[in-house]
Amino acid sequence: MSLTDWVLILFIAALLAFAIYDQFIIPRRNGPVLLATPLLRRSRADGAVFVGLVAILIYQNINNHGQLITTWLLCALALTGLYLFWVRVPKVIFKSGGLFYAGAWIAYSRIKAINLSEDGVLVIQLEQRRLLIRVRNIDDLEDIYKIIVSVQ
């Protein structure tokens, strides 16, 4: 196996580790889930570019009679990208001591202010940054409000 194959294995392992962490480990960390709200996807264009570039690499590898293992690893990378960018649903998970947003734990004590914009985006101000939470269903904002008020 070449260095390219090892790098592909490393990227596939990293993406799979993130997918497993996001799907199975986060809901079990820091207590029971009070509310898990699906979010709007950002942009599928980034995912399309990634999968498109991997598809070009697969075509080039087949066209240049590259190693079969490299073709299979590129296919696995493309499938992992498809899962992460199109199948997986991003969500914010509320727990009794804080929330998980984008894979990061944010304790409620770090929240300085909470605002709601006119277009339904929940803006949570932390010490040094703002979180823009775009929920898929606008009715989930009321559930989020109830959870935050009950734990404060």
C-alpha positions as CSV (number, residue, x, y, z in Angstrom):
1,M,0.0,0.0,0.0
2,S,1.2,3.4,-0.9
3,L,1.4,6.6,1.2
4,T,-1.8,7.8,-0.6
5,D,-3.7,4.7,0.6
6,W,-2.6,5.3,4.2
7,V,-3.7,9.0,4.0
8,L,-7.1,7.9,2.6
9,I,-7.4,5.4,5.5
10,L,-6.6,8.1,8.0
11,F,-9.2,10.5,6.5
12,I,-11.9,7.7,6.4
13,A,-11.1,6.8,10.0
14,A,-11.3,10.4,11.1
15,L,-14.7,11.0,9.3
16,L,-16.1,7.7,10.7
17,A,-14.9,8.6,14.2
18,F,-16.7,12.0,14.0
19,A,-19.9,10.3,12.7
20,I,-19.8,7.7,15.5
21,Y,-19.1,10.4,18.1
22,D,-21.9,12.7,16.8
23,Q,-24.5,9.9,16.4
24,F,-23.8,7.6,19.4
25,I,-21.5,9.2,22.0
26,I,-22.8,12.8,22.3
27,P,-26.3,11.7,23.4
28,R,-24.9,9.6,26.2
29,R,-22.5,12.3,27.6
30,N,-23.3,14.7,30.5
31,G,-26.6,13.2,31.6
32,P,-29.9,12.4,29.9
33,V,-31.2,14.3,26.8
34,L,-33.8,16.8,27.7
35,L,-34.4,17.9,24.1
36,A,-32.8,17.1,20.7
37,T,-33.8,19.6,18.0
38,P,-32.9,19.1,14.4
39,L,-31.3,22.1,12.7
40,L,-31.3,23.4,9.2
41,R,-28.4,22.3,7.0
42,R,-25.9,24.9,6.1
43,S,-25.0,24.5,2.5
44,R,-25.0,21.3,0.5
45,A,-22.7,22.9,-2.0
46,D,-19.6,22.2,0.1
47,G,-20.6,18.5,0.3
48,A,-21.3,18.4,-3.4
49,V,-17.8,19.9,-4.2
50,F,-16.1,17.4,-1.8
51,V,-18.0,14.3,-3.3
52,G,-17.5,15.7,-6.8
53,L,-13.7,16.0,-6.3
54,V,-13.5,12.5,-4.9
55,A,-15.5,11.2,-7.9
56,I,-13.0,12.9,-10.2
57,L,-10.2,11.1,-8.3
58,I,-12.0,7.8,-8.7
59,Y,-12.4,8.4,-12.4
60,Q,-8.7,9.4,-12.7
61,N,-7.6,6.3,-10.8
62,I,-9.7,3.9,-12.9
63,N,-8.7,5.7,-16.2
64,N,-5.0,5.5,-15.3
65,H,-5.3,1.9,-14.2
66,G,-4.4,2.7,-10.6
67,Q,-4.4,0.3,-7.7
68,L,-7.7,-1.3,-6.9
69,I,-7.3,-0.7,-3.2
70,T,-7.0,3.0,-3.9
71,T,-10.2,3.0,-5.9
72,W,-12.1,1.2,-3.1
73,L,-10.7,3.6,-0.5
74,L,-11.8,6.6,-2.6
75,C,-15.3,5.0,-2.9
76,A,-15.4,4.6,0.9
77,L,-14.4,8.2,1.3
78,A,-17.1,9.4,-1.1
79,L,-19.7,7.3,0.8
80,T,-18.6,8.7,4.1
81,G,-18.9,12.2,2.7
82,L,-22.4,11.4,1.3
83,Y,-23.4,10.3,4.8
84,L,-22.0,13.3,6.6
85,F,-23.2,15.9,4.2
86,W,-26.6,14.6,3.1
87,V,-27.9,11.8,5.4
88,R,-26.8,13.0,8.8
89,V,-29.1,15.5,10.4
90,P,-27.4,18.2,12.4
91,K,-29.0,18.8,15.8
92,V,-28.6,20.7,19.0
93,I,-28.9,18.6,22.2
94,F,-30.0,20.1,25.4
95,K,-29.0,18.5,28.7
96,S,-29.5,19.5,32.3
97,G,-26.1,21.2,32.6
98,G,-25.6,22.6,29.1
99,L,-26.0,21.9,25.4
100,F,-24.1,20.2,22.6
101,Y,-23.9,22.3,19.4
102,A,-21.7,21.3,16.5
103,G,-20.1,18.6,18.6
104,A,-19.0,21.0,21.4
105,W,-20.3,21.1,25.0
106,I,-21.5,24.5,26.1
107,A,-22.4,24.9,29.8
108,Y,-25.4,27.1,30.6
109,S,-23.2,29.2,32.8
110,R,-21.2,30.4,29.7
111,I,-24.4,31.9,28.1
112,K,-24.4,35.6,28.5
113,A,-27.5,36.5,26.5
114,I,-30.2,34.8,24.3
115,N,-32.0,36.6,21.5
116,L,-34.4,35.6,18.8
117,S,-34.0,37.3,15.4
118,E,-36.9,38.2,13.1
119,D,-36.2,35.3,10.8
120,G,-36.4,32.7,13.6
121,V,-32.7,32.3,14.3
122,L,-31.9,31.8,18.0
123,V,-28.8,33.8,18.8
124,I,-26.9,32.6,21.9
125,Q,-24.2,35.0,23.1
126,L,-21.2,33.4,24.8
127,E,-18.2,35.0,26.3
128,Q,-16.4,35.6,23.1
129,R,-18.6,34.3,20.3
130,R,-22.2,34.0,19.1
131,L,-24.0,30.8,18.2
132,L,-26.6,31.1,15.5
133,I,-29.0,28.2,15.9
134,R,-31.3,27.8,12.9
135,V,-34.0,25.2,13.8
136,R,-35.8,23.2,11.2
137,N,-39.2,23.6,12.8
138,I,-40.0,27.0,14.1
139,D,-42.2,25.5,16.8
140,D,-39.1,24.0,18.4
141,L,-38.0,27.4,19.6
142,E,-40.8,27.3,22.2
143,D,-39.5,24.0,23.5
144,I,-36.0,25.4,23.6
145,Y,-37.2,28.4,25.6
146,K,-39.0,26.1,28.1
147,I,-35.9,23.9,28.6
148,I,-33.6,26.9,29.1
149,V,-36.0,28.6,31.5
150,S,-36.5,25.4,33.5
151,V,-32.7,24.7,34.0
152,Q,-31.8,28.3,34.9
